Every structure is written in structure tokens, then in C-alpha cells.
Amino acid sequence: MSASSFLKALKAEGLTVVQVGDWRDHNRDHKGPWGPVHGVMIHHTATRGSARTVEICREGYEGLPGPLCHGVITKDGRVHLVGYGRANHAGPGDDDVLRAVIAEKGLPRDNEANTDGNRHFYGFECENLGDGDDPWPAAQLEAIERAAAAVCRHHGWNERSVIGHLEWQPGKVDPRGFTMASMRERIRDRLK
């Protein structure tokens, strides 16, 4: 999917999209390939404040340069596009999980980190402290559902192509505050 197709797919799913800077060419492609892409990964940012969150996800921070995802989903339900191509969001994860995503089957428990996820996943960072107390507004949950569904619809994938970071890499907890099983149900229903 081209950057233009990505933007078009998100808008066609009814999302409000904010294009940030040169997002179409902002990536980490010089560090390795992007693709083949097999799924969508959902994260929480562990930050507060939409403007600051978008800036961090675009620029990165010491030790982890941006972009840290493709789109930032803020609490108001807007999707801020900050990069396209390889992004520093998934890190190393479990090859058994990747095989299950490709086959669109139930996920095994992630128990190793032996595969480059930045190569294989679209990433959406979602503004939330990730402490289990910070609320997930309905508009934001719906935007997560719509954004994941947009990518799945374009590729002909089903909801099992959408995972949380916690299902990919041992020790990760994001997203915290809703279950990926419940989000996949929402995505499944939207794709019908």
C-alpha cells in the first residue's frame, strides 16, 4: 500500500486524519526493509497531552529515533500521520506470533523475541498513560477500530491480523485498559 493509499483508506473508513509534516517520507527505511507487511500493531504511548504525544511519536527520543509509529490516535479520535515505511514501534518479537498473524489464526503466547517486527507491522500509537486508570474515550476506541479495519480492508485481512504489542514481545503491556480480544471483535464486526 502506498502512502497515498494509506491516507485514502483511513479517510474512507470515516476517520479524521491530520497529516504531520513530511510524514509520507519520514521513516527508518535506511535501517532495514519494510515489508512484507502482515498486520497491524496497537500500542499505548504512556504519555499525556495530544500535541506532546504526536511530537514524541514523530521525532522519537534519545536512544529511539522516530517515527515511533505510522499514526498516532489521540483521545479525541483523530489519527495523526507521522511516518510511512519502517518505524520504530514493534521491535523484536515472536516468530510464532508472526506466523499466526499471517495465517490469521489464534495467537500463541509470545515467549521469545527473535523476529524484526518493525519490518512486518503497521503501527498505531494511542495516547494513553497505560496505567490502567487513564480512560479510553469512546471516540478513541472507535478510531482504533476504524484505523485497523481500514488497513485490513485494503489488504483483504481479517481481524486476526491486528495484535497488541503485549501479544508480540515478551514483557510489553500495551495497550492496557482494553483487551485486544474485544478490539478484534469490534474490527471483525466493522469488516462485515
Disulfide bonds with the S-S distance in Angstrom:
none
